[in-house]
């Protein structure tokens, strides 16, 4: 069966409208549940970003500590050009 262009356009608009209405929540409870789910998702995303930032900070601090290790474990050579202390002569 062949439909005229005008009928096909009306059919396409009706199909799009039906799909939009089907996706829309039907009651206030569904709206509330949808908003609650969206806020829960946003909170989870913030927590994930916060924990990722904390982990990155810990890693940066660990890297700084790793840079300091050679300085801490390398034996330093004493400066031997320092005069040795001798006590002053005793007065009699």
One Martini backbone bead per residue (centre of mass of N, CA, C, O) as a GRO file, in nm:
protein
   92
    1UNK     BB    1   0.097   0.036   0.023
    2UNK     BB    2   0.044   0.371  -0.079
    3UNK     BB    3   0.146   0.679   0.054
    4UNK     BB    4   0.122   0.983   0.091
    5UNK     BB    5   0.328   1.228   0.200
    6UNK     BB    6   0.138   1.350   0.413
    7UNK     BB    7   0.088   1.083   0.569
    8UNK     BB    8   0.385   1.021   0.635
    9UNK     BB    9   0.435   1.274   0.804
   10UNK     BB   10   0.219   1.221   1.016
   11UNK     BB   11   0.331   0.946   1.101
   12UNK     BB   12   0.610   1.049   1.195
   13UNK     BB   13   0.508   1.250   1.408
   14UNK     BB   14   0.348   1.044   1.576
   15UNK     BB   15   0.590   0.864   1.645
   16UNK     BB   16   0.758   1.080   1.788
   17UNK     BB   17   0.546   1.153   2.002
   18UNK     BB   18   0.522   0.870   2.127
   19UNK     BB   19   0.819   0.847   2.213
   20UNK     BB   20   0.822   1.097   2.398
   21UNK     BB   21   0.593   1.002   2.589
   22UNK     BB   22   0.728   0.733   2.676
   23UNK     BB   23   0.984   0.876   2.810
   24UNK     BB   24   0.800   1.012   2.990
   25UNK     BB   25   0.697   1.058   3.289
   26UNK     BB   26   0.385   0.987   3.454
   27UNK     BB   27   0.481   1.063   3.749
   28UNK     BB   28   0.595   1.202   4.037
   29UNK     BB   29   0.755   0.953   4.129
   30UNK     BB   30   0.923   0.930   3.870
   31UNK     BB   31   1.049   1.206   3.888
   32UNK     BB   32   1.183   1.164   4.163
   33UNK     BB   33   1.349   0.913   4.083
   34UNK     BB   34   1.503   1.049   3.856
   35UNK     BB   35   1.634   1.272   4.030
   36UNK     BB   36   1.770   1.082   4.231
   37UNK     BB   37   1.943   0.933   4.025
   38UNK     BB   38   2.092   1.181   3.917
   39UNK     BB   39   2.216   1.266   4.194
   40UNK     BB   40   2.362   1.000   4.245
   41UNK     BB   41   2.542   1.014   3.994
   42UNK     BB   42   2.678   1.284   4.066
   43UNK     BB   43   2.796   1.191   4.337
   44UNK     BB   44   2.966   0.960   4.223
   45UNK     BB   45   3.140   1.140   4.040
   46UNK     BB   46   3.260   1.319   4.263
   47UNK     BB   47   3.386   1.086   4.427
   48UNK     BB   48   3.567   0.985   4.201
   49UNK     BB   49   3.728   1.247   4.161
   50UNK     BB   50   3.828   1.274   4.452
   51UNK     BB   51   3.979   1.002   4.466
   52UNK     BB   52   4.163   1.059   4.226
   53UNK     BB   53   4.299   1.310   4.350
   54UNK     BB   54   4.409   1.170   4.604
   55UNK     BB   55   4.579   0.961   4.454
   56UNK     BB   56   4.754   1.165   4.303
   57UNK     BB   57   4.874   1.300   4.555
   58UNK     BB   58   5.004   1.046   4.670
   59UNK     BB   59   5.186   0.995   4.428
   60UNK     BB   60   5.343   1.261   4.435
   61UNK     BB   61   5.459   1.216   4.718
   62UNK     BB   62   5.606   0.954   4.652
   63UNK     BB   63   5.787   1.076   4.432
   64UNK     BB   64   5.932   1.272   4.619
   65UNK     BB   65   6.047   1.049   4.803
   66UNK     BB   66   6.210   0.908   4.578
   67UNK     BB   67   6.399   1.151   4.522
   68UNK     BB   68   6.523   1.153   4.826
   69UNK     BB   69   6.673   0.883   4.866
   70UNK     BB   70   6.961   0.927   4.750
   71UNK     BB   71   7.029   1.154   4.955
   72UNK     BB   72   6.989   0.968   5.215
   73UNK     BB   73   7.191   0.711   5.120
   74UNK     BB   74   7.426   0.882   5.057
   75UNK     BB   75   7.737   0.905   5.132
   76UNK     BB   76   7.919   1.137   5.298
   77UNK     BB   77   8.197   1.323   5.276
   78UNK     BB   78   8.426   1.436   5.462
   79UNK     BB   79   8.581   1.722   5.571
   80UNK     BB   80   8.944   1.722   5.591
   81UNK     BB   81   9.004   2.055   5.602
   82UNK     BB   82   8.983   2.049   5.909
   83UNK     BB   83   9.075   2.147   6.195
   84UNK     BB   84   9.205   2.023   6.473
   85UNK     BB   85   9.141   2.005   6.794
   86UNK     BB   86   9.316   2.185   7.046
   87UNK     BB   87   9.424   2.241   7.335
   88UNK     BB   88   9.530   2.452   7.539
   89UNK     BB   89   9.771   2.542   7.716
   90UNK     BB   90   9.885   2.505   8.022
   91UNK     BB   91   9.888   2.662   8.311
   92UNK     BB   92  10.128   2.705   8.591
   0.00000   0.00000   0.00000
